[in-house]
Amino acid sequence: MTESIQFSFDLPVSPERVYRAWFDPYEHSRFTGSPAEIDARVGGAFKTRDGYIQGETLVMTPYSHIVQSWRTRDFPAGSPDSQLDLELEPTCLGTQVHLAQDNIPDGQSGRYLEEWEGQYFRPMLNYFEALVGDSAVDIEG
């Protein structure tokens, strides 16, 4: 049995800026606070959070859509990768990011939802807010 999560949040920068930062190892490391290795191409592998998260990029539609296989060291042995789907939608204030993640091992979705917010998207929001000086954007679950 597997689980899934989905939520949306806003960032105060353009979809192009979000997309480029997602695939740039330096910027990815800056907003997550840990090293990232990213081969920014379809079929390219990535590792983040010191190798705790790893996967492969499956779809790269510039500035609008990213699909990646995704797993952590905590996935049970033999379990398939989950699939992460990010849609970047332009708004008048920047970008609304829609995240959906499917095929999460049973019992792990709650923890990953907390980790997405606490270790990815709040830091990402803070990172971009510092660049643009805007604190009026909020994350919605």
ZAKE-947454 format. One record per atom (N, C-alpha, C): atom name; x, y, z; residue in three letters; residue number from 1. Coordinates in steps of 0.02 Angstrom, whole numbers, padded with zeros to 5 digits, always signed. Each point is the difference from the previous one (the first is absolute). Layout:
! ZAKE-947454
(pt CA,(X,Y,Z),Ala,NUM)
...
END
This chain:
! ZAKE-947454
(pt N,(+00042,-00059,+00000),Met,1)
(pt CA,(-00042,+00059,+00000),Met,1)
(pt C,(+00044,+00063,+00000),Met,1)
(pt N,(-00021,+00050,-00037),Thr,2)
(pt CA,(+00038,+00063,-00002),Thr,2)
(pt C,(-00046,+00058,+00016),Thr,2)
(pt N,(+00031,+00057,+00011),Glu,3)
(pt CA,(-00035,+00061,+00017),Glu,3)
(pt C,(+00021,+00056,-00048),Glu,3)
(pt N,(-00036,+00055,+00003),Ser,4)
(pt CA,(+00018,+00058,-00041),Ser,4)
(pt C,(-00013,+00064,+00039),Ser,4)
(pt N,(+00033,+00053,-00021),Ile,5)
(pt CA,(-00010,+00065,+00029),Ile,5)
(pt C,(-00006,+00051,-00056),Ile,5)
(pt N,(-00035,+00054,+00015),Gln,6)
(pt CA,(-00002,+00056,-00047),Gln,6)
(pt C,(-00015,+00064,+00039),Gln,6)
(pt N,(+00030,+00054,-00023),Phe,7)
(pt CA,(-00013,+00066,+00029),Phe,7)
(pt C,(+00026,+00052,-00048),Phe,7)
(pt N,(-00018,+00062,+00013),Ser,8)
(pt CA,(+00022,+00056,-00041),Ser,8)
(pt C,(+00028,+00054,+00046),Ser,8)
(pt N,(+00046,+00039,-00027),Phe,9)
(pt CA,(+00028,+00056,+00037),Phe,9)
(pt C,(+00024,+00053,-00049),Phe,9)
(pt N,(+00007,+00061,+00024),Asp,10)
(pt CA,(+00020,+00056,-00042),Asp,10)
(pt C,(+00071,+00021,+00014),Asp,10)
(pt N,(+00034,+00022,-00053),Leu,11)
(pt CA,(+00067,+00028,+00005),Leu,11)
(pt C,(+00000,+00067,-00035),Leu,11)
(pt N,(+00040,+00048,+00025),Pro,12)
(pt CA,(-00003,+00068,-00026),Pro,12)
(pt C,(+00047,+00013,-00060),Pro,12)
(pt N,(+00012,-00052,-00040),Val,13)
(pt CA,(+00042,+00006,-00060),Val,13)
(pt C,(-00034,-00036,-00058),Val,13)
(pt N,(+00025,+00011,-00059),Ser,14)
(pt CA,(-00030,-00028,-00060),Ser,14)
(pt C,(+00009,-00076,-00004),Ser,14)
(pt N,(-00043,-00034,-00038),Pro,15)
(pt CA,(+00010,-00072,-00010),Pro,15)
(pt C,(+00069,-00016,-00029),Pro,15)
(pt N,(+00025,+00042,-00044),Glu,16)
(pt CA,(+00067,-00012,-00027),Glu,16)
(pt C,(+00053,+00000,+00055),Glu,16)
(pt N,(-00006,+00047,+00047),Arg,17)
(pt CA,(+00048,+00005,+00055),Arg,17)
(pt C,(-00003,-00062,+00045),Arg,17)
(pt N,(-00061,-00023,+00014),Val,18)
(pt CA,(-00009,-00060,+00042),Val,18)
(pt C,(+00030,-00061,-00036),Val,18)
(pt N,(-00017,-00007,-00063),Tyr,19)
(pt CA,(+00024,-00057,-00041),Tyr,19)
(pt C,(+00076,-00002,-00002),Tyr,19)
(pt N,(+00030,+00057,-00014),Arg,20)
(pt CA,(+00074,+00003,-00005),Arg,20)
(pt C,(+00032,-00017,+00068),Arg,20)
(pt N,(-00028,+00026,+00054),Ala,21)
(pt CA,(+00028,-00014,+00067),Ala,21)
(pt C,(-00006,-00074,+00018),Ala,21)
(pt N,(-00056,-00031,-00020),Trp,22)
(pt CA,(-00011,-00071,+00015),Trp,22)
(pt C,(+00056,-00043,-00029),Trp,22)
(pt N,(+00022,+00017,-00060),Phe,23)
(pt CA,(+00049,-00040,-00035),Phe,23)
(pt C,(+00072,+00023,+00007),Phe,23)
(pt N,(+00011,+00056,+00035),Asp,24)
(pt CA,(+00068,+00025,+00009),Asp,24)
(pt C,(+00027,-00026,+00067),Asp,24)
(pt N,(+00053,-00040,-00001),Pro,25)
(pt CA,(+00025,-00029,+00063),Pro,25)
(pt C,(+00019,+00052,+00053),Pro,25)
(pt N,(+00029,+00056,-00022),Tyr,26)
(pt CA,(+00019,+00052,+00048),Tyr,26)
(pt C,(-00062,+00030,+00033),Tyr,26)
(pt N,(-00048,+00021,-00039),Glu,27)
(pt CA,(-00060,+00031,+00029),Glu,27)
(pt C,(-00041,-00050,+00040),Glu,27)
(pt N,(-00006,-00061,-00026),His,28)
(pt CA,(-00037,-00052,+00036),His,28)
(pt C,(+00031,-00010,+00069),His,28)
(pt N,(+00066,-00001,+00003),Ser,29)
(pt CA,(+00035,-00007,+00064),Ser,29)
(pt C,(-00012,+00060,+00044),Ser,29)
(pt N,(-00003,+00060,-00030),Arg,30)
(pt CA,(-00012,+00060,+00039),Arg,30)
(pt C,(-00069,+00001,+00033),Arg,30)
(pt N,(-00051,-00020,-00037),Phe,31)
(pt CA,(-00067,+00004,+00031),Phe,31)
(pt C,(-00015,-00059,+00045),Phe,31)
(pt N,(+00033,-00058,-00009),Thr,32)
(pt CA,(-00013,-00056,+00044),Thr,32)
(pt C,(+00049,-00003,+00059),Thr,32)
(pt N,(+00057,+00033,-00008),Gly,33)
(pt CA,(+00050,-00001,+00054),Gly,33)
(pt C,(+00043,-00062,+00001),Gly,33)
(pt N,(-00004,-00042,-00053),Ser,34)
(pt CA,(+00043,-00058,-00003),Ser,34)
(pt C,(+00022,-00012,-00073),Ser,34)
(pt N,(+00056,-00035,-00009),Pro,35)
(pt CA,(+00027,-00011,-00067),Pro,35)
(pt C,(-00050,-00035,-00047),Pro,35)
(pt N,(+00004,+00019,-00063),Ala,36)
(pt CA,(-00042,-00030,-00052),Ala,36)
(pt C,(+00044,-00016,-00061),Ala,36)
(pt N,(-00011,-00058,-00028),Glu,37)
(pt CA,(+00031,-00020,-00063),Glu,37)
(pt C,(-00056,-00009,-00050),Glu,37)
(pt N,(+00001,+00039,-00054),Ile,38)
(pt CA,(-00055,-00002,-00048),Ile,38)
(pt C,(+00027,-00002,-00071),Ile,38)
(pt N,(-00019,-00051,-00037),Asp,39)
(pt CA,(+00015,-00003,-00071),Asp,39)
(pt C,(-00064,+00024,-00035),Asp,39)
(pt N,(+00000,+00063,-00020),Ala,40)
(pt CA,(-00061,+00034,-00023),Ala,40)
(pt C,(-00017,-00017,-00072),Ala,40)
(pt N,(-00024,-00061,-00009),Arg,41)
(pt CA,(-00024,-00022,-00065),Arg,41)
(pt C,(-00048,-00058,+00011),Arg,41)
(pt N,(-00043,-00014,-00049),Val,42)
(pt CA,(-00044,-00057,+00005),Val,42)
(pt C,(+00044,-00063,+00003),Val,42)
(pt N,(-00013,-00042,+00048),Gly,43)
(pt CA,(+00042,-00059,+00011),Gly,43)
(pt C,(+00057,+00012,+00048),Gly,43)
(pt N,(+00010,+00064,+00020),Gly,44)
(pt CA,(+00054,+00018,+00045),Gly,44)
(pt C,(-00018,-00016,+00072),Gly,44)
(pt N,(+00050,-00024,+00037),Ala,45)
(pt CA,(-00009,-00018,+00070),Ala,45)
(pt C,(+00009,+00062,+00044),Ala,45)
(pt N,(-00030,-00004,+00060),Phe,46)
(pt CA,(+00011,+00053,+00050),Phe,46)
(pt C,(+00005,-00033,+00069),Phe,46)
(pt N,(+00036,+00035,+00044),Lys,47)
(pt CA,(+00004,-00018,+00071),Lys,47)
(pt C,(-00003,+00065,+00039),Lys,47)
(pt N,(-00041,+00001,+00052),Thr,48)
(pt CA,(-00005,+00059,+00043),Thr,48)
(pt C,(+00002,-00023,+00073),Thr,48)
(pt N,(+00008,+00050,+00043),Arg,49)
(pt CA,(+00003,-00013,+00072),Arg,49)
(pt C,(+00051,-00055,+00016),Arg,49)
(pt N,(+00061,+00011,-00026),Asp,50)
(pt CA,(+00056,-00046,+00012),Asp,50)
(pt C,(-00015,-00071,-00023),Asp,50)
(pt N,(-00038,-00007,-00054),Gly,51)
(pt CA,(-00015,-00066,-00027),Gly,51)
(pt C,(-00061,-00034,+00031),Gly,51)
(pt N,(-00032,+00032,+00049),Tyr,52)
(pt CA,(-00059,-00028,+00031),Tyr,52)
(pt C,(-00056,-00008,-00052),Tyr,52)
(pt N,(-00006,+00050,-00044),Ile,53)
(pt CA,(-00050,-00001,-00054),Ile,53)
(pt C,(+00038,-00010,-00066),Ile,53)
(pt N,(-00026,-00045,-00042),Gln,54)
(pt CA,(+00030,-00009,-00065),Gln,54)
(pt C,(-00052,-00020,-00050),Gln,54)
(pt N,(+00017,+00009,-00064),Gly,55)
(pt CA,(-00047,-00019,-00052),Gly,55)
(pt C,(+00026,+00019,-00068),Gly,55)
(pt N,(-00047,+00007,-00047),Glu,56)
(pt CA,(+00016,+00014,-00069),Glu,56)
(pt C,(-00053,+00047,-00028),Glu,56)
(pt N,(+00021,+00047,-00041),Thr,57)
(pt CA,(-00048,+00045,-00032),Thr,57)
(pt C,(-00031,-00035,-00060),Thr,57)
(pt N,(-00066,-00001,-00002),Leu,58)
(pt CA,(-00037,-00035,-00053),Leu,58)
(pt C,(-00029,+00048,-00051),Leu,58)
(pt N,(-00021,+00059,+00023),Val,59)
(pt CA,(-00030,+00051,-00044),Val,59)
(pt C,(+00027,+00068,+00019),Val,59)
(pt N,(+00020,+00039,-00050),Met,60)
(pt CA,(+00021,+00069,+00010),Met,60)
(pt C,(-00034,+00042,-00053),Met,60)
(pt N,(-00055,+00031,+00017),Thr,61)
(pt CA,(-00033,+00047,-00045),Thr,61)
(pt C,(+00019,+00069,+00025),Thr,61)
(pt N,(+00045,+00035,-00036),Pro,62)
(pt CA,(+00027,+00062,+00027),Pro,62)
(pt C,(-00051,+00048,+00029),Pro,62)
(pt N,(+00014,+00016,+00063),Tyr,63)
(pt CA,(-00035,+00051,+00039),Tyr,63)
(pt C,(-00072,-00018,+00019),Tyr,63)
(pt N,(-00021,-00063,-00013),Ser,64)
(pt CA,(-00070,-00016,+00018),Ser,64)
(pt C,(-00011,-00068,+00031),Ser,64)
(pt N,(+00043,-00050,-00014),His,65)
(pt CA,(-00016,-00067,+00024),His,65)
(pt C,(+00064,-00041,+00011),His,65)
(pt N,(+00003,-00034,+00057),Ile,66)
(pt CA,(+00056,-00043,+00018),Ile,66)
(pt C,(-00028,-00065,+00027),Ile,66)
(pt N,(+00024,-00057,-00025),Val,67)
(pt CA,(-00019,-00064,+00027),Val,67)
(pt C,(+00066,-00037,+00015),Val,67)
(pt N,(+00004,-00027,+00061),Gln,68)
(pt CA,(+00060,-00037,+00021),Gln,68)
(pt C,(-00020,-00063,+00037),Gln,68)
(pt N,(+00040,-00053,-00011),Ser,69)
(pt CA,(-00004,-00057,+00045),Ser,69)
(pt C,(+00033,+00023,+00065),Ser,69)
(pt N,(-00021,-00027,+00056),Trp,70)
(pt CA,(+00022,+00028,+00064),Trp,70)
(pt C,(-00003,-00054,+00053),Trp,70)
(pt N,(+00051,-00005,+00040),Arg,71)
(pt CA,(+00000,-00046,+00058),Arg,71)
(pt C,(+00049,+00025,+00052),Arg,71)
(pt N,(-00010,-00024,+00061),Thr,72)
(pt CA,(+00047,+00015,+00054),Thr,72)
(pt C,(+00031,-00066,+00023),Thr,72)
(pt N,(+00050,+00007,+00042),Arg,73)
(pt CA,(+00031,-00059,+00030),Arg,73)
(pt C,(-00050,-00039,+00043),Arg,73)
(pt N,(-00055,+00032,+00020),Asp,74)
(pt CA,(-00049,-00032,+00043),Asp,74)
(pt C,(-00052,-00042,-00038),Asp,74)
(pt N,(+00002,+00000,-00066),Phe,75)
(pt CA,(-00045,-00044,-00037),Phe,75)
(pt C,(+00017,-00072,+00015),Phe,75)
(pt N,(-00049,-00043,+00010),Pro,76)
(pt CA,(+00015,-00071,+00012),Pro,76)
(pt C,(+00038,-00030,-00059),Pro,76)
(pt N,(+00043,-00048,+00015),Ala,77)
(pt CA,(+00038,-00034,-00053),Ala,77)
(pt C,(-00049,-00030,-00051),Ala,77)
(pt N,(+00015,+00009,-00063),Gly,78)
(pt CA,(-00041,-00028,-00053),Gly,78)
(pt C,(-00061,+00041,-00019),Gly,78)
(pt N,(-00014,+00054,+00037),Ser,79)
(pt CA,(-00058,+00041,-00018),Ser,79)
(pt C,(+00017,+00044,-00060),Ser,79)
(pt N,(-00049,+00012,-00044),Pro,80)
(pt CA,(+00014,+00042,-00058),Pro,80)
(pt C,(+00008,+00073,+00020),Pro,80)
(pt N,(+00030,+00039,-00044),Asp,81)
(pt CA,(+00006,+00072,+00011),Asp,81)
(pt C,(-00069,+00031,+00001),Asp,81)
(pt N,(-00007,+00055,+00036),Ser,82)
(pt CA,(-00060,+00040,-00006),Ser,82)
(pt C,(+00009,+00046,-00060),Ser,82)
(pt N,(-00054,+00034,-00019),Gln,83)
(pt CA,(+00005,+00048,-00055),Gln,83)
(pt C,(-00021,+00068,+00025),Gln,83)
(pt N,(+00044,+00049,-00010),Leu,84)
(pt CA,(-00011,+00069,+00019),Leu,84)
(pt C,(-00020,+00039,-00062),Leu,84)
(pt N,(-00055,+00037,+00005),Asp,85)
(pt CA,(-00024,+00040,-00056),Asp,85)
(pt C,(-00008,+00072,+00024),Asp,85)
(pt N,(+00038,+00045,-00029),Leu,86)
(pt CA,(-00004,+00071,+00017),Leu,86)
(pt C,(-00026,+00039,-00060),Leu,86)
(pt N,(-00053,+00038,+00010),Glu,87)
(pt CA,(-00025,+00045,-00052),Glu,87)
(pt C,(+00011,+00071,+00025),Glu,87)
(pt N,(+00028,+00042,-00044),Leu,88)
(pt CA,(+00016,+00069,+00017),Leu,88)
(pt C,(-00048,+00045,-00039),Leu,88)
(pt N,(-00044,+00033,+00037),Glu,89)
(pt CA,(-00052,+00041,-00032),Glu,89)
(pt C,(+00014,+00074,+00015),Glu,89)
(pt N,(+00006,+00041,-00053),Pro,90)
(pt CA,(+00012,+00071,+00012),Pro,90)
(pt C,(-00061,+00033,+00034),Pro,90)
(pt N,(+00014,+00046,+00046),Thr,91)
(pt CA,(-00052,+00039,+00033),Thr,91)
(pt C,(+00021,+00073,-00004),Thr,91)
(pt N,(-00044,+00045,+00021),Cys,92)
(pt CA,(+00018,+00071,-00001),Cys,92)
(pt C,(+00055,+00016,+00051),Cys,92)
(pt N,(+00009,-00043,+00050),Leu,93)
(pt CA,(+00052,+00011,+00051),Leu,93)
(pt C,(+00062,-00043,-00010),Leu,93)
(pt N,(-00001,-00046,-00048),Gly,94)
(pt CA,(+00058,-00043,-00010),Gly,94)
(pt C,(-00020,-00067,-00029),Gly,94)
(pt N,(+00003,-00052,+00043),Thr,95)
(pt CA,(-00014,-00068,-00022),Thr,95)
(pt C,(-00040,-00037,+00052),Thr,95)
(pt N,(-00050,-00038,-00022),Gln,96)
(pt CA,(-00031,-00048,+00044),Gln,96)
(pt C,(+00027,-00068,-00021),Gln,96)
(pt N,(+00029,-00035,+00049),Val,97)
(pt CA,(+00028,-00067,-00012),Val,97)
(pt C,(-00051,-00051,+00024),Val,97)
(pt N,(-00017,-00046,-00044),His,98)
(pt CA,(-00045,-00056,+00017),His,98)
(pt C,(+00044,-00062,+00004),His,98)
(pt N,(+00002,-00031,+00058),Leu,99)
(pt CA,(+00041,-00060,+00011),Leu,99)
(pt C,(-00047,-00059,+00010),Leu,99)
(pt N,(+00014,-00054,-00036),Ala,100)
(pt CA,(-00034,-00064,+00011),Ala,100)
(pt C,(+00054,-00053,+00002),Ala,100)
(pt N,(-00005,-00044,+00048),Gln,101)
(pt CA,(+00048,-00055,+00006),Gln,101)
(pt C,(-00039,-00064,+00012),Gln,101)
(pt N,(+00009,-00048,-00044),Asp,102)
(pt CA,(-00036,-00064,+00003),Asp,102)
(pt C,(+00048,-00057,+00015),Asp,102)
(pt N,(-00028,-00056,+00017),Asn,103)
(pt CA,(+00038,-00062,+00012),Asn,103)
(pt C,(+00048,+00005,+00059),Asn,103)
(pt N,(-00023,+00035,+00052),Ile,104)
(pt CA,(+00039,+00006,+00062),Ile,104)
(pt C,(-00014,-00062,+00041),Ile,104)
(pt N,(+00052,-00032,+00028),Pro,105)
(pt CA,(-00013,-00059,+00041),Pro,105)
(pt C,(-00050,+00014,+00056),Pro,105)
(pt N,(-00041,-00049,+00014),Asp,106)
(pt CA,(-00053,+00005,+00050),Asp,106)
(pt C,(+00029,+00024,+00067),Asp,106)
(pt N,(-00033,+00050,+00029),Gly,107)
(pt CA,(+00019,+00026,+00065),Gly,107)
(pt C,(+00052,+00056,-00002),Gly,107)
(pt N,(+00026,+00018,-00060),Gln,108)
(pt CA,(+00053,+00050,-00003),Gln,108)
(pt C,(-00023,+00069,-00025),Gln,108)
(pt N,(-00061,+00006,-00026),Ser,109)
(pt CA,(-00020,+00062,-00032),Ser,109)
(pt C,(-00003,+00059,+00048),Ser,109)
(pt N,(-00022,-00010,+00061),Gly,110)
(pt CA,(-00003,+00054,+00049),Gly,110)
(pt C,(+00068,+00031,+00013),Gly,110)
(pt N,(+00049,-00042,+00009),Arg,111)
(pt CA,(+00067,+00024,+00013),Arg,111)
(pt C,(+00027,+00038,-00060),Arg,111)
(pt N,(-00011,-00027,-00061),Tyr,112)
(pt CA,(+00025,+00034,-00060),Tyr,112)
(pt C,(-00035,+00067,-00011),Tyr,112)
(pt N,(-00063,+00003,+00015),Leu,113)
(pt CA,(-00036,+00064,-00006),Leu,113)
(pt C,(+00032,+00052,+00046),Leu,113)
(pt N,(+00015,-00019,+00062),Glu,114)
(pt CA,(+00034,+00045,+00047),Glu,114)
(pt C,(+00069,+00019,-00025),Glu,114)
(pt N,(+00037,-00049,-00029),Glu,115)
(pt CA,(+00067,+00015,-00025),Glu,115)
(pt C,(-00003,+00046,-00061),Glu,115)
(pt N,(-00048,-00011,-00044),Trp,116)
(pt CA,(-00007,+00045,-00058),Trp,116)
(pt C,(-00008,+00072,+00025),Trp,116)
(pt N,(-00045,+00009,+00047),Glu,117)
(pt CA,(-00012,+00068,+00024),Glu,117)
(pt C,(+00060,+00027,+00039),Glu,117)
(pt N,(+00025,-00038,+00048),Gly,118)
(pt CA,(+00051,+00026,+00045),Gly,118)
(pt C,(+00070,+00002,-00028),Gly,118)
(pt N,(+00016,-00046,-00046),Gln,119)
(pt CA,(+00069,-00004,-00024),Gln,119)
(pt C,(+00007,+00021,-00073),Gln,119)
(pt N,(-00055,+00011,-00034),Tyr,120)
(pt CA,(+00003,+00023,-00069),Tyr,120)
(pt C,(-00035,+00067,-00010),Tyr,120)
(pt N,(-00065,+00001,+00010),Phe,121)
(pt CA,(-00037,+00057,-00024),Phe,121)
(pt C,(-00001,+00060,+00046),Phe,121)
(pt N,(+00002,-00008,+00065),Arg,122)
(pt CA,(+00010,+00059,+00043),Arg,122)
(pt C,(+00070,+00029,-00012),Arg,122)
(pt N,(+00052,-00041,-00001),Pro,123)
(pt CA,(+00066,+00029,-00016),Pro,123)
(pt C,(+00003,+00030,-00070),Pro,123)
(pt N,(-00034,-00030,-00048),Met,124)
(pt CA,(-00001,+00027,-00068),Met,124)
(pt C,(-00036,+00068,+00000),Met,124)
(pt N,(-00056,+00004,+00035),Leu,125)
(pt CA,(-00036,+00063,+00006),Leu,125)
(pt C,(+00045,+00053,+00032),Leu,125)
(pt N,(+00033,-00017,+00054),Asn,126)
(pt CA,(+00044,+00047,+00034),Asn,126)
(pt C,(+00057,+00022,-00046),Asn,126)
(pt N,(+00028,-00047,-00038),Tyr,127)
(pt CA,(+00054,+00014,-00046),Tyr,127)
(pt C,(-00022,+00051,-00053),Tyr,127)
(pt N,(-00057,-00012,-00031),Phe,128)
(pt CA,(-00024,+00046,-00052),Phe,128)
(pt C,(-00025,+00066,+00029),Phe,128)
(pt N,(-00031,-00002,+00059),Glu,129)
(pt CA,(-00021,+00063,+00032),Glu,129)
(pt C,(+00060,+00044,+00014),Glu,129)
(pt N,(+00055,-00029,+00022),Ala,130)
(pt CA,(+00061,+00039,+00014),Ala,130)
(pt C,(+00026,+00032,-00065),Ala,130)
(pt N,(-00009,-00035,-00055),Leu,131)
(pt CA,(+00024,+00028,-00064),Leu,131)
(pt C,(-00044,+00057,-00025),Leu,131)
(pt N,(-00066,-00005,+00012),Val,132)
(pt CA,(-00046,+00052,-00025),Val,132)
(pt C,(-00025,+00046,+00054),Val,132)
(pt N,(+00012,-00016,+00064),Gly,133)
(pt CA,(-00021,+00043,+00055),Gly,133)
(pt C,(-00074,+00002,+00012),Gly,133)
(pt N,(-00036,-00055,-00015),Asp,134)
(pt CA,(-00072,-00002,+00008),Asp,134)
(pt C,(-00018,-00054,+00050),Asp,134)
(pt N,(-00037,+00017,+00053),Ser,135)
(pt CA,(-00020,-00049,+00050),Ser,135)
(pt C,(-00075,-00012,+00000),Ser,135)
(pt N,(-00035,+00018,-00055),Ala,136)
(pt CA,(-00072,-00006,-00001),Ala,136)
(pt C,(-00025,-00066,-00029),Ala,136)
(pt N,(+00045,-00047,-00013),Val,137)
(pt CA,(-00019,-00063,-00031),Val,137)
(pt C,(-00002,-00053,+00054),Val,137)
(pt N,(-00049,-00047,-00005),Asp,138)
(pt CA,(-00008,-00051,+00051),Asp,138)
(pt C,(-00006,-00068,-00032),Asp,138)
(pt N,(+00016,-00052,+00036),Ile,139)
(pt CA,(-00008,-00068,-00023),Ile,139)
(pt C,(-00068,-00026,+00022),Ile,139)
(pt N,(-00034,-00034,-00045),Glu,140)
(pt CA,(-00064,-00031,+00016),Glu,140)
(pt C,(+00007,-00075,-00003),Glu,140)
(pt N,(-00030,-00036,+00047),Gly,141)
(pt CA,(+00004,-00073,+00000),Gly,141)
(pt C,(-00059,-00031,-00031),Gly,141)
END
